[in-house]
Structure formats: C-alpha cells, structure tokens
C-alpha cells in the first residue's frame, strides 16, 4: 500500500520530464494517488505533452494564477475530475529578466510586482482555488530555494522566495484550525527549465556537490520529490509552517 493510496493530488508546474513537479507527479502515482496537472499560457501545451509520459496520463487543466477567473474554473474542473483535493504541489515561479542577474538595483516595482505575484502570492491563490475541496488532513507543499543568504544573480527572486516562506507560515496559521498543513521544501539546485533562466546557475552546479556533506546530483530530482510525497502523506500529521531543506546539507555548512 503506497504512502498516498487513495489520495487526490493537484500538481502544478510540470514543464518537462526534468521538472521537479514531474518527478512528484510520477512518484505520487506510484504511491497510489490519483492526480491532475495544471498549466498556464504557452506552457500549457508542454504540460499536456509531458503528462503523456507519466505511467497513467492525468487530466490537465488551465490555471494561470494571474487570471482571477481561472480560480473558479479550475476548481470546478478539479471537482468534476477528482471530487476532492488531499494535496496540492505549488511549483510556480517567474521573474522578469531584469529581476535576475548582476544588477539588483535595475528592477523597477512593475517588474518586482510580477515576480511577487507569480512566485509568492500564488501560494495563497492556490488556496483560493482548492480550499473548498480540501478537508482535515489535506496538505499544500511548495518548492522553495533557501533565501537566508543573498545568492549571486538570484536577486529579486530571492526576495520573492522570502515572501513565499512568510506566506506559507501565515497560511499554516490560518489553515491549521481546519486541519490543513502548509509546508515548503527548500531544494538544492536541480537542472530544470526554470534553473536555465537564472544567470550564473553554473556557479551553483560547480560548488554545491563539493560543499554538501551528503553530496548533490543536479540531475536527480528524486530526493526532493520523495520529501514532497512524505509531506503530502499522513506521516507528517503535526508538521506545518515548516521549511525542510533537501540540499545534501549544503545550507548547514559555513563558507
């Protein structure tokens, strides 16, 4: 019997089969869950394409977190497909190019606002969409990147991730009385489509495995996905508002 046997899971953010979200979707099915995927804009066709590579092809629904009308439409589609929601994976992030790179001061508020809405506020948007389908024991898990320090080139995305973590904590406070958990997984660098958009990502590739005491494989999302699956299962019933690092131990090491 799998960890997610009988559970109904919504997975966002599948763009390729190298996506962390794809590995989460794959493992969720293997652990007994029934899943649906969501995608947005031009990426929707990518989500549909890679849905066909899963063991059982799930339904794919359009959900752009910047379009208010999608909140109700995706809720009804998921209600008709799954009936209820036991778990949601937040794997959504975007920042305009000017928000990344070498010049932190270059971004204007209109650029930063886009990064904040899509990369942080969207965690609350997912709750707006799926809370009516969730019940005690449900779990939302977001994919994070450690933001306790300033990283080269990460810039305003790092600021957005700090807001993301704060949002998760406040959601944990708000949803706890309903028996619903909100947690994040701070992953080490994985070679995904999103990572390729970060200038200087090669710096992470070159140093992470050397400094992480357990080592680190930038091509293997399995350790991250396993942690997400565990958090969506019934084995973390009293854990919420948490950020769990899955980075080979890199975050705990000094310079």
N, C-alpha and C positions, 0 to 999 in steps of 0.2 A: 504494500500500500504506500503510495507516494506521499510526500510532505504536503502537497496541495490537492490531494484527492478530493474531487467534488467541488473544488472552489472555482469561482468565476473571476477572471482577471482581465483588466484592460491594460494594454501595453502601448505606450506612445513611443515615438522616436526611432522606429525601425527604418533606416535609410539604406543599409547594405547588410550583407551577412557578416560583416566585420563589426557592426554596431553592437555595443553592449546590450542594447534593447533586444536585438535579435537573439543573442545568447540567452537572455532572460526568458524570452518567449519560447525558445526551444526547450530549455530546462523546465519551464512551467508545464508545458505539455507532457514532458517525460515524467513529471512528478504528479500527474493526474489532473491538472487544471484544464478547464475549457477557457480559451482566450479569444479576445478580439483585438485588433490593432487599430490605431488611428494615425492619420497622416494629414498633412496640410499643404495647400498650394501646389507648386510644381513638384514637391517631394512626394505627393500622394501617389503618383504613378510608381515611384521607387518602392514605396511601402507595399503596394499591390504586387509588384514584381517579386519582391523577396518574401512576401507571405507564401508564395507558391513553393518556396524552398523548405518550409517547415514540414514536420512529419505529417501534420494534418493542416490543410490550408484553412486559416481562420478568415472570418469576415473582416473587411477593412472599411472604416468609416471616416469621413472627412471631419476634422476638428482643428480649426485654426483658432488658437487661443486669443487672437486679437479681434475676432469677429463675434460679437455678443450673441448673434442669432444661432451660432453653432452650439452654444451651451445647451439649449433646449433640444435642438435637433439631434445631437449626438446622444443625449440622454435617452431620448425615445428610441433611437436605433439600437442602443445597447440594451434597453429594457426589453425590446422585442426579441433581441438575439439571445441574451443571457438570463433575463428575468431579474437578476440582482447582480451586485458587484461586491466581491470579497476582497479584492486587491487592485490597486492602481499603481503602475510604474510611471513616474514623471521622468522622462528623458528628453527634455525640451530645452533648447538654449540657442540664443543667437545674439550677436552684437555686430553692429556695422563695422566695416573695416577700420574706420578711424578710431574706434574704441580699443583696438588691439595694436600691438607693435611697439615702437620705441618712444613715442611721444604721448605721455599721459595727459598733457595739457591741451592736446589738439582737439579732443572731442568736445562738442557743444551739447547742451542739455537735450536737444531734439534727438541726438544720436544716443546719448546715455539713456534717455527715456525708453527708447526701443529695446535696448539691452535689458533694462529693468523689467519692463512689462513681460517680455517673452521668456526671460531667464529666471525671474524671481516671482513676480506677481502671478504668473501662470500656475504656480502650485495651488494658490487659492482658487484660480479659475477651474482647475480640475475638480476641486471640492464642490464648487458651484454646480458643476455638471453632474457629478456622480453621487454626492451625499444622499440625495433622495433614494438611491438604490442600495445604500450601504447600511449595515446593521452592526450591533456589537460583535467584536472580533475581527472586523474589517481592518485593512491596513493600506496606507499610502506610503510608498517608498520613492525617494528622489535620488537621482545620481548627482553627486557633488564633486567638487575638487577643493582640496584644502586651501583655505584662504586666511590662515593665521599669520602668514607672511606675504610680502609683496614679491610676486614672481616676475621674471623678465618677460616682457611682451604681453602678459595676461591682462594687465591694466584694468579697464573698466569691467571686464568680465569677472575679475576677482572681486570687485565691489558688488557686482550683481550676485555673486555667489554668497557673499556675506549677508546680503539681504535675503537670499534664498534660505540660508540657515535660520535667520531670525524668523522668517515666515513659517518655517516648519515648527519652530518652538511654540509660536503663538497658536498655530493650528493644533498642536498637541494639547495645549491648554484648553482650547475651545472644544475639541472633539473628544477629549478624554472622558468627560461625563457620559458620552454616548457609547463608550467602549471602543472607540476607533483610534488607531495608533497612527502617528506621523513620524517617520524616521528618514534619515539620509545615509547614503553610502558614499564616503569620500574615496574615490578610486584613484589609484595611481594612473599614469598616462597609458592610454591604450591607443593603438594606431587606427583611429576611425576617421570617417569623413570629417567630423567636427574638429578633430585634432589637426587635420591638414590645413584648416583655415587659420590656425594660430601661428603667427610668425615666430620663428625661433623654437618650434616644437622639437627640433633636433637636439636642442640643449637638454631637454628632459630625457630624450632617448639615450643620450650618451652618458648621463650621470646617474640615472635612477637605479639601475640594476647594481651599480657599484656600491651605492650608499645604503641600499635597502638590505638589512641583515638577512632577510629571507630570500633575497634576490627578487627580480621582477622581469616578466616577459611582456613586452609591449604589444605582442601579437595575440595574447591569450586573455580573453575577457571572462573566462570561466570562473576564476576566484571571485570576481565582482558579482557575477550573476548568481553564484551559489549563495552569497550573502543576502542578496535581494530575495531569493526564494525563501531562505530561512526566516527573514523578517516578515514575509507575507504569510508564513505558516503559523500554526498555533503554538510554536515552540518559543516565541518571544511575547507572551501574553501581557507582561508588565513592563515592556520597554517602549518608551515613546519620547519624542523630543530629542532623540539621540543622533549623533553623527558617528558612524562606525567607519574607521579607516581600513580600507583594503588596499594597501600600497606596499606590501612587503616589509612594513615597519619603517619606511623612509621618514615619515612625519615625526618620529620619536628620536631621530638621530641629530646631533649637533653638526655644525659645519666642520 
